Amino acid sequence: MAEAAASRPAIGFFERYLSLWVAACIVLGTALGHWLPRPFAALGAMEVAKVNLPIAALIWLMIVPMLLRIDLGAMRQVGRHWKGIGVTLLVNWLIKPFSMALFAWLFLRHVFTGHLPADQVNGYVAGLILLAAAPCTAMVFVWSGLCGGEPTFTLSQVAINDAIMVVAFAPLVALLLGVSAITVPWATLVLSVGLYIVVPVIGAALLRRLILARGGEALLAGCLRRLGPVSLVALLVTLTLLFGFQGRQILAQPLIIAMLAVPILVQVYVNSGLAYLLNRRLGVQHCVAGPSALIGASNFFELAVAAAVSLFGLDSGAALATVVGVLVEVPVMLSVVRIVNRSKGWYERGATGAWLGQAEGRRHA
């Protein structure tokens, strides 16, 4: 929307060279995790219900500036984005889990057969399914902000997904894994939703009200400009920590991790591309289609890791597959953000044509 675009800061130093910083953080995190395993192990052990507290703090630094852009009063108008919401729900719940099961079967049981330990393949497949069965909760605010997404749409979509996840995660995973019962890590689910959604949304709303009361829109715009680099620095530190936590494992079995990453990468690009194209065909605005595509492809990796550990054990193939999802999540989603941003002109030409065609059809009806 016009207000969202106006409040979005111009591309600065960090944004311009973000791909370079991401590559540097992956290398740095992997190296530090290998050379300094004890400090990273200590940081990795700082968790409650499988939610890592240092990562949670960094995610707060990333998402609060995004949430400050949201005028909760505008949430009443979110119904006009029903097409984008419908596309995202379709991809998240009726396509992505099943497509991941298909890609996992194709790559792990056929393409890479003979290159993976046979006794772990079932676990790897299960981990990938767990990864795809729940859409991301917190990081989508970052992806949405980086592609100029409509913030009220993003918040409403995340809230709807969280509500569906409470009732749909267990039966969906049980269906795809062919087991009779799934132990949902409720503590992880509830803590993550509270920590990443409820508390920061309320806190950001109160802070936004305070800033507007003291200095109006000018002060808010200034705060958002200053906080922009903070979000990106927190994102890069998060990426460094995620790779640092698994540095020794990455170097110990790089080929297995690379093979597990392939179906994850394929499903991200397929599902984000599908959501993006469906939105374009329906004439949805780019500021809604961008976050719709990103939400449609991203994963709730904290929940996936917790479920894999509780169901299959810490040293299982399923746990390793979900950890690979954690490692892949940030760089691959940043690449999708880049695609969404660079294709904006192409998208809007097609979306405008679709909207005009629909209007013409209604006029002649």
PyMOL commands that set and color helices and strands:
alter all, ss='L'
color gray80, all
select helices_A, chain A and resi 2-7+13-16+18-35+37-44+53-68+72-111+118-132+140-146+151-177+186-245+247-252+254-281+286-297+301-312+317-342+344-364
alter helices_A, ss='H'
color red, helices_A
select strands_A, chain A and resi 47-48+51-52
alter strands_A, ss='S'
color yellow, strands_A
deselect
rebuild
show_as cartoon
